[in-house]
Amino acid sequence: MSKGGKFVKGTFIGAVLGAIAGVLLAPKSGKETREDIQQKSKEVTDEASKHVGRVSKQATRQAKQAQRQAKKTSRQVQRQAKKTTKQVTKQANQVKRQVTSQAKKSQRQAVREVNKATRQAGSQVRKATSQASKQVNKSTKQAQRQVSKATKSKPKPKKRP
């Protein structure tokens, strides 16, 4: 409770106790005392109503102030969340571009290596084919010589009448 609220509460309690003491200690008749009690009750009731009204207004002001502060804080949190989201999105896009770029570089490198390997394999196939062709030619020539030798050395068949 605020200092002003404590003061008002203390004043109110003091007024009530003073009124009760004054009524009970005053040298008056029963009728007069009852009238005084009714009058003081009305005064105390009125004072209590005023006090309740002040406290209610103060509570309402504080509630409105808390509501304004909550809205302000909510807006700040929303702005910060948007800012953070933009930053994270920007960083994610940068990483995406870097990864994509690196993947493309890796792909180009792999294509170059495959092409190189293909050229080397083609060269080796050509060499092997050439060597095999030479070997076949050599073997063919040897076979032809042997056939030629064999046909020269065979006796000629006799003719039959």
Phi and psi in degrees as GROMACS dihedral restraints (atoms count N, CA, C in turn):
[ dihedral_restraints ]
;  ai    aj    ak    al  type     phi  dphi    fc
    3     4     5     6     1   -76.7    20    10
    4     5     6     7     1   167.1    20    10
    6     7     8     9     1   -62.9    20    10
    7     8     9    10     1   -39.1    20    10
    9    10    11    12     1   -63.0    20    10
   10    11    12    13     1   -38.7    20    10
   12    13    14    15     1   -67.0    20    10
   13    14    15    16     1   -38.1    20    10
   15    16    17    18     1   -67.4    20    10
   16    17    18    19     1   -38.9    20    10
   18    19    20    21     1   -64.4    20    10
   19    20    21    22     1   -45.9    20    10
   21    22    23    24     1   -62.9    20    10
   22    23    24    25     1   -42.7    20    10
   24    25    26    27     1   -62.3    20    10
   25    26    27    28     1   -43.9    20    10
   27    28    29    30     1   -63.8    20    10
   28    29    30    31     1   -40.7    20    10
   30    31    32    33     1   -63.8    20    10
   31    32    33    34     1   -42.9    20    10
   33    34    35    36     1   -62.3    20    10
   34    35    36    37     1   -48.3    20    10
   36    37    38    39     1   -62.6    20    10
   37    38    39    40     1   -40.7    20    10
   39    40    41    42     1   -63.6    20    10
   40    41    42    43     1   -40.5    20    10
   42    43    44    45     1   -64.7    20    10
   43    44    45    46     1   -42.2    20    10
   45    46    47    48     1   -63.4    20    10
   46    47    48    49     1   -48.4    20    10
   48    49    50    51     1   -64.0    20    10
   49    50    51    52     1   -39.3    20    10
   51    52    53    54     1   -63.9    20    10
   52    53    54    55     1   -41.8    20    10
   54    55    56    57     1   -65.1    20    10
   55    56    57    58     1   -42.6    20    10
   57    58    59    60     1   -63.9    20    10
   58    59    60    61     1   -45.2    20    10
   60    61    62    63     1   -63.6    20    10
   61    62    63    64     1   -41.6    20    10
   63    64    65    66     1   -63.2    20    10
   64    65    66    67     1   -40.8    20    10
   66    67    68    69     1   -68.7    20    10
   67    68    69    70     1   -44.9    20    10
   69    70    71    72     1   -72.1    20    10
   70    71    72    73     1   -28.6    20    10
   72    73    74    75     1   -95.8    20    10
   73    74    75    76     1    -7.8    20    10
   75    76    77    78     1   -74.9    20    10
   76    77    78    79     1   137.5    20    10
   78    79    80    81     1   -82.4    20    10
   79    80    81    82     1    83.1    20    10
   81    82    83    84     1  -130.9    20    10
   82    83    84    85     1   167.7    20    10
   84    85    86    87     1   -75.0    20    10
   85    86    87    88     1   168.7    20    10
   87    88    89    90     1   -60.2    20    10
   88    89    90    91     1   -42.6    20    10
   90    91    92    93     1   -64.7    20    10
   91    92    93    94     1   -46.3    20    10
   93    94    95    96     1   -63.4    20    10
   94    95    96    97     1   -40.0    20    10
   96    97    98    99     1   -64.8    20    10
   97    98    99   100     1   -41.3    20    10
   99   100   101   102     1   -63.5    20    10
  100   101   102   103     1   -41.6    20    10
  102   103   104   105     1   -62.7    20    10
  103   104   105   106     1   -42.4    20    10
  105   106   107   108     1   -62.6    20    10
  106   107   108   109     1   -41.1    20    10
  108   109   110   111     1   -64.0    20    10
  109   110   111   112     1   -42.4    20    10
  111   112   113   114     1   -61.7    20    10
  112   113   114   115     1   -43.4    20    10
  114   115   116   117     1   -62.9    20    10
  115   116   117   118     1   -46.4    20    10
  117   118   119   120     1   -66.8    20    10
  118   119   120   121     1   -35.7    20    10
  120   121   122   123     1   -61.3    20    10
  121   122   123   124     1   -43.7    20    10
  123   124   125   126     1   -63.5    20    10
  124   125   126   127     1   -42.5    20    10
  126   127   128   129     1   -63.3    20    10
  127   128   129   130     1   -44.6    20    10
  129   130   131   132     1   -64.3    20    10
  130   131   132   133     1   -41.5    20    10
  132   133   134   135     1   -62.1    20    10
  133   134   135   136     1   -44.9    20    10
  135   136   137   138     1   -62.2    20    10
  136   137   138   139     1   -43.8    20    10
  138   139   140   141     1   -63.6    20    10
  139   140   141   142     1   -41.0    20    10
  141   142   143   144     1   -63.4    20    10
  142   143   144   145     1   -42.4    20    10
  144   145   146   147     1   -61.4    20    10
  145   146   147   148     1   -42.9    20    10
  147   148   149   150     1   -62.2    20    10
  148   149   150   151     1   -43.6    20    10
  150   151   152   153     1   -63.3    20    10
  151   152   153   154     1   -45.1    20    10
  153   154   155   156     1   -60.8    20    10
  154   155   156   157     1   -41.6    20    10
  156   157   158   159     1   -61.5    20    10
  157   158   159   160     1   -44.2    20    10
  159   160   161   162     1   -63.8    20    10
  160   161   162   163     1   -44.9    20    10
  162   163   164   165     1   -64.2    20    10
  163   164   165   166     1   -40.2    20    10
  165   166   167   168     1   -63.4    20    10
  166   167   168   169     1   -44.6    20    10
  168   169   170   171     1   -62.3    20    10
  169   170   171   172     1   -42.5    20    10
  171   172   173   174     1   -63.8    20    10
  172   173   174   175     1   -42.7    20    10
  174   175   176   177     1   -64.0    20    10
  175   176   177   178     1   -39.9    20    10
  177   178   179   180     1   -63.7    20    10
  178   179   180   181     1   -44.5    20    10
  180   181   182   183     1   -60.2    20    10
  181   182   183   184     1   -44.7    20    10
  183   184   185   186     1   -65.7    20    10
  184   185   186   187     1   -38.4    20    10
  186   187   188   189     1   -64.7    20    10
  187   188   189   190     1   -43.3    20    10
  189   190   191   192     1   -63.7    20    10
  190   191   192   193     1   -41.3    20    10
  192   193   194   195     1   -63.2    20    10
  193   194   195   196     1   -43.6    20    10
  195   196   197   198     1   -63.0    20    10
  196   197   198   199     1   -38.7    20    10
  198   199   200   201     1   -64.7    20    10
  199   200   201   202     1   -44.1    20    10
  201   202   203   204     1   -61.4    20    10
  202   203   204   205     1   -42.6    20    10
  204   205   206   207     1   -65.0    20    10
  205   206   207   208     1   -39.9    20    10
  207   208   209   210     1   -64.0    20    10
  208   209   210   211     1   -42.4    20    10
  210   211   212   213     1   -63.2    20    10
  211   212   213   214     1   -43.0    20    10
  213   214   215   216     1   -61.6    20    10
  214   215   216   217     1   -46.2    20    10
  216   217   218   219     1   -63.4    20    10
  217   218   219   220     1   -40.6    20    10
  219   220   221   222     1   -61.2    20    10
  220   221   222   223     1   -44.4    20    10
  222   223   224   225     1   -62.4    20    10
  223   224   225   226     1   -40.9    20    10
  225   226   227   228     1   -62.5    20    10
  226   227   228   229     1   -43.5    20    10
  228   229   230   231     1   -64.1    20    10
  229   230   231   232     1   -41.2    20    10
  231   232   233   234     1   -63.0    20    10
  232   233   234   235     1   -44.4    20    10
  234   235   236   237     1   -62.0    20    10
  235   236   237   238     1   -43.4    20    10
  237   238   239   240     1   -65.0    20    10
  238   239   240   241     1   -39.8    20    10
  240   241   242   243     1   -63.4    20    10
  241   242   243   244     1   -42.7    20    10
  243   244   245   246     1   -63.3    20    10
  244   245   246   247     1   -43.6    20    10
  246   247   248   249     1   -61.8    20    10
  247   248   249   250     1   -46.0    20    10
  249   250   251   252     1   -63.8    20    10
  250   251   252   253     1   -40.7    20    10
  252   253   254   255     1   -61.1    20    10
  253   254   255   256     1   -43.5    20    10
  255   256   257   258     1   -62.6    20    10
  256   257   258   259     1   -43.0    20    10
  258   259   260   261     1   -63.3    20    10
  259   260   261   262     1   -45.4    20    10
  261   262   263   264     1   -64.8    20    10
  262   263   264   265     1   -41.8    20    10
  264   265   266   267     1   -62.5    20    10
  265   266   267   268     1   -43.4    20    10
  267   268   269   270     1   -61.1    20    10
  268   269   270   271     1   -46.1    20    10
  270   271   272   273     1   -65.0    20    10
  271   272   273   274     1   -39.9    20    10
  273   274   275   276     1   -63.3    20    10
  274   275   276   277     1   -40.6    20    10
  276   277   278   279     1   -65.6    20    10
  277   278   279   280     1   -38.1    20    10
  279   280   281   282     1   -62.1    20    10
  280   281   282   283     1   -46.7    20    10
  282   283   284   285     1   -61.9    20    10
  283   284   285   286     1   -41.2    20    10
  285   286   287   288     1   -60.8    20    10
  286   287   288   289     1   -45.5    20    10
  288   289   290   291     1   -63.0    20    10
  289   290   291   292     1   -41.8    20    10
  291   292   293   294     1   -64.2    20    10
  292   293   294   295     1   -44.7    20    10
  294   295   296   297     1   -64.8    20    10
  295   296   297   298     1   -42.9    20    10
  297   298   299   300     1   -62.4    20    10
  298   299   300   301     1   -44.4    20    10
  300   301   302   303     1   -61.4    20    10
  301   302   303   304     1   -45.8    20    10
  303   304   305   306     1   -64.1    20    10
  304   305   306   307     1   -39.4    20    10
  306   307   308   309     1   -64.0    20    10
  307   308   309   310     1   -40.7    20    10
  309   310   311   312     1   -65.5    20    10
  310   311   312   313     1   -41.4    20    10
  312   313   314   315     1   -61.3    20    10
  313   314   315   316     1   -45.3    20    10
  315   316   317   318     1   -62.3    20    10
  316   317   318   319     1   -40.0    20    10
  318   319   320   321     1   -64.5    20    10
  319   320   321   322     1   -45.1    20    10
  321   322   323   324     1   -61.2    20    10
  322   323   324   325     1   -42.0    20    10
  324   325   326   327     1   -62.5    20    10
  325   326   327   328     1   -43.0    20    10
  327   328   329   330     1   -63.4    20    10
  328   329   330   331     1   -40.7    20    10
  330   331   332   333     1   -63.2    20    10
  331   332   333   334     1   -43.3    20    10
  333   334   335   336     1   -60.2    20    10
  334   335   336   337     1   -43.4    20    10
  336   337   338   339     1   -66.8    20    10
  337   338   339   340     1   -39.8    20    10
  339   340   341   342     1   -64.8    20    10
  340   341   342   343     1   -43.5    20    10
  342   343   344   345     1   -61.7    20    10
  343   344   345   346     1   -42.6    20    10
  345   346   347   348     1   -62.1    20    10
  346   347   348   349     1   -46.8    20    10
  348   349   350   351     1   -62.3    20    10
  349   350   351   352     1   -38.0    20    10
  351   352   353   354     1   -65.2    20    10
  352   353   354   355     1   -43.9    20    10
  354   355   356   357     1   -61.7    20    10
  355   356   357   358     1   -44.1    20    10
  357   358   359   360     1   -63.4    20    10
  358   359   360   361     1   -43.1    20    10
  360   361   362   363     1   -63.3    20    10
  361   362   363   364     1   -41.9    20    10
  363   364   365   366     1   -61.4    20    10
  364   365   366   367     1   -42.5    20    10
  366   367   368   369     1   -63.4    20    10
  367   368   369   370     1   -43.3    20    10
  369   370   371   372     1   -65.9    20    10
  370   371   372   373     1   -38.1    20    10
  372   373   374   375     1   -64.8    20    10
  373   374   375   376     1   -43.0    20    10
  375   376   377   378     1   -62.0    20    10
  376   377   378   379     1   -43.4    20    10
  378   379   380   381     1   -62.4    20    10
  379   380   381   382     1   -46.7    20    10
  381   382   383   384     1   -63.3    20    10
  382   383   384   385     1   -40.3    20    10
  384   385   386   387     1   -64.8    20    10
  385   386   387   388     1   -43.1    20    10
  387   388   389   390     1   -62.2    20    10
  388   389   390   391     1   -46.0    20    10
  390   391   392   393     1   -64.0    20    10
  391   392   393   394     1   -42.0    20    10
  393   394   395   396     1   -64.3    20    10
  394   395   396   397     1   -40.0    20    10
  396   397   398   399     1   -64.1    20    10
  397   398   399   400     1   -42.7    20    10
  399   400   401   402     1   -63.1    20    10
  400   401   402   403     1   -41.8    20    10
  402   403   404   405     1   -64.8    20    10
  403   404   405   406     1   -42.6    20    10
  405   406   407   408     1   -63.9    20    10
  406   407   408   409     1   -43.5    20    10
  408   409   410   411     1   -61.3    20    10
  409   410   411   412     1   -43.9    20    10
  411   412   413   414     1   -63.2    20    10
  412   413   414   415     1   -45.6    20    10
  414   415   416   417     1   -64.5    20    10
  415   416   417   418     1   -38.9    20    10
  417   418   419   420     1   -64.0    20    10
  418   419   420   421     1   -43.9    20    10
  420   421   422   423     1   -63.2    20    10
  421   422   423   424     1   -42.7    20    10
  423   424   425   426     1   -63.3    20    10
  424   425   426   427     1   -41.7    20    10
  426   427   428   429     1   -65.0    20    10
  427   428   429   430     1   -38.9    20    10
  429   430   431   432     1   -66.2    20    10
  430   431   432   433     1   -40.1    20    10
  432   433   434   435     1   -64.0    20    10
  433   434   435   436     1   -43.3    20    10
  435   436   437   438     1   -65.2    20    10
  436   437   438   439     1   -40.1    20    10
  438   439   440   441     1   -66.1    20    10
  439   440   441   442     1   -42.2    20    10
  441   442   443   444     1   -63.8    20    10
  442   443   444   445     1   -42.4    20    10
  444   445   446   447     1   -63.6    20    10
  445   446   447   448     1   -43.5    20    10
  447   448   449   450     1   -66.4    20    10
  448   449   450   451     1   -37.0    20    10
  450   451   452   453     1   -75.5    20    10
  451   452   453   454     1   -27.1    20    10
  453   454   455   456     1   -76.9    20    10
  454   455   456   457     1   -35.6    20    10
  456   457   458   459     1   -86.9    20    10
  457   458   459   460     1    -7.0    20    10
  459   460   461   462     1   -79.0    20    10
  460   461   462   463     1   138.6    20    10
  462   463   464   465     1   -70.2    20    10
  463   464   465   466     1   148.1    20    10
  465   466   467   468     1   -79.8    20    10
  466   467   468   469     1   138.3    20    10
  468   469   470   471     1   -70.4    20    10
  469   470   471   472     1   149.1    20    10
  471   472   473   474     1   -80.6    20    10
  472   473   474   475     1   151.4    20    10
  474   475   476   477     1   -88.0    20    10
  475   476   477   478     1   142.6    20    10
  477   478   479   480     1  -103.0    20    10
  478   479   480   481     1   140.6    20    10
